[in-house]
Amino acid sequence: MVSIGTIVRLTDLSNIIRKHSRSSGLGFGAEKGVISYLSPVAQAILNHRSGEEVEFDLEGSHKRWRIDSIELIKRL
């Protein structure tokens, strides 16, 4: 299940694969694939499972993405 501390691979309608890490509330770095759990994308995928599709609005356009995989961030 998608939660804080997971790495999520997503496919959008254009079949562009994106990989995002869920961060703490203040962390953000879209260019590095890290998003805040407060962002619209993170809120849309939170508590969903691999294989599920989610829909949300982002910057004035409707998005539909599929969750392809979820893994825990490995900490040393």
C-alpha positions as a Markdown table, in Angstrom:
| # | Residue | x | y | z |
|---|---|---|---|---|
| 1 | Met | 0.0 | 0.0 | 0.0 |
| 2 | Val | 1.3 | 3.5 | -0.8 |
| 3 | Ser | 2.4 | 5.4 | 2.3 |
| 4 | Ile | 5.1 | 7.7 | 3.5 |
| 5 | Gly | 8.4 | 6.0 | 3.0 |
| 6 | Thr | 7.6 | 4.1 | -0.1 |
| 7 | Ile | 8.9 | 4.3 | -3.7 |
| 8 | Val | 6.1 | 4.2 | -6.2 |
| 9 | Arg | 6.3 | 3.6 | -10.0 |
| 10 | Leu | 3.4 | 5.1 | -11.9 |
| 11 | Thr | 2.2 | 5.0 | -15.5 |
| 12 | Asp | 0.2 | 8.0 | -16.8 |
| 13 | Leu | -2.2 | 8.0 | -19.7 |
| 14 | Ser | 0.7 | 8.8 | -22.1 |
| 15 | Asn | 2.5 | 5.7 | -20.8 |
| 16 | Ile | 5.3 | 7.8 | -19.4 |
| 17 | Ile | 6.8 | 5.9 | -16.4 |
| 18 | Arg | 7.5 | 8.0 | -13.4 |
| 19 | Lys | 9.1 | 7.0 | -10.1 |
| 20 | His | 8.4 | 8.9 | -6.9 |
| 21 | Ser | 9.4 | 8.6 | -3.3 |
| 22 | Arg | 7.0 | 9.7 | -0.7 |
| 23 | Ser | 8.6 | 12.2 | 1.7 |
| 24 | Ser | 7.8 | 14.0 | 4.9 |
| 25 | Gly | 5.5 | 17.0 | 4.7 |
| 26 | Leu | 8.2 | 19.6 | 3.9 |
| 27 | Gly | 10.3 | 17.5 | 1.6 |
| 28 | Phe | 9.9 | 18.2 | -2.2 |
| 29 | Gly | 12.1 | 17.8 | -5.2 |
| 30 | Ala | 10.2 | 16.8 | -8.2 |
| 31 | Glu | 13.3 | 16.9 | -10.4 |
| 32 | Lys | 14.7 | 14.1 | -8.1 |
| 33 | Gly | 11.4 | 12.2 | -8.1 |
| 34 | Val | 10.6 | 13.1 | -4.5 |
| 35 | Ile | 7.2 | 14.5 | -3.7 |
| 36 | Ser | 5.6 | 15.8 | -0.5 |
| 37 | Tyr | 2.7 | 13.8 | 0.9 |
| 38 | Leu | 0.7 | 17.0 | 0.8 |
| 39 | Ser | 0.9 | 17.3 | -3.0 |
| 40 | Pro | -2.1 | 16.4 | -5.2 |
| 41 | Val | -0.3 | 13.4 | -6.7 |
| 42 | Ala | 0.7 | 12.0 | -3.3 |
| 43 | Gln | -2.8 | 12.6 | -1.9 |
| 44 | Ala | -4.3 | 10.7 | -4.9 |
| 45 | Ile | -2.1 | 7.6 | -4.6 |
| 46 | Leu | -2.0 | 7.5 | -0.7 |
| 47 | Asn | -3.4 | 4.2 | 0.6 |
| 48 | His | -3.8 | 2.6 | -2.8 |
| 49 | Arg | -2.3 | -0.7 | -3.9 |
| 50 | Ser | -0.2 | -1.8 | -6.9 |
| 51 | Gly | -2.4 | -2.3 | -10.0 |
| 52 | Glu | -5.0 | 0.3 | -8.9 |
| 53 | Glu | -5.7 | 3.4 | -11.1 |
| 54 | Val | -6.1 | 6.8 | -9.5 |
| 55 | Glu | -7.6 | 10.0 | -10.9 |
| 56 | Phe | -6.9 | 13.6 | -9.8 |
| 57 | Asp | -6.7 | 17.1 | -11.1 |
| 58 | Leu | -3.3 | 18.8 | -11.4 |
| 59 | Glu | -2.6 | 22.3 | -12.7 |
| 60 | Gly | -6.0 | 22.5 | -14.5 |
| 61 | Ser | -6.0 | 19.1 | -16.2 |
| 62 | His | -7.4 | 15.8 | -15.2 |
| 63 | Lys | -4.9 | 13.0 | -14.7 |
| 64 | Arg | -5.3 | 9.2 | -14.6 |
| 65 | Trp | -2.4 | 7.1 | -13.4 |
| 66 | Arg | -1.9 | 3.4 | -12.7 |
| 67 | Ile | 0.3 | 2.3 | -9.7 |
| 68 | Asp | 2.7 | -0.2 | -11.1 |
| 69 | Ser | 4.8 | -1.0 | -8.1 |
| 70 | Ile | 5.4 | 0.0 | -4.5 |
| 71 | Glu | 8.5 | -0.7 | -2.4 |
| 72 | Leu | 9.8 | 0.5 | 0.9 |
| 73 | Ile | 12.7 | 3.0 | 1.0 |
| 74 | Lys | 15.7 | 1.2 | 2.4 |
| 75 | Arg | 17.3 | 3.0 | 5.3 |
| 76 | Leu | 20.8 | 2.4 | 6.5 |
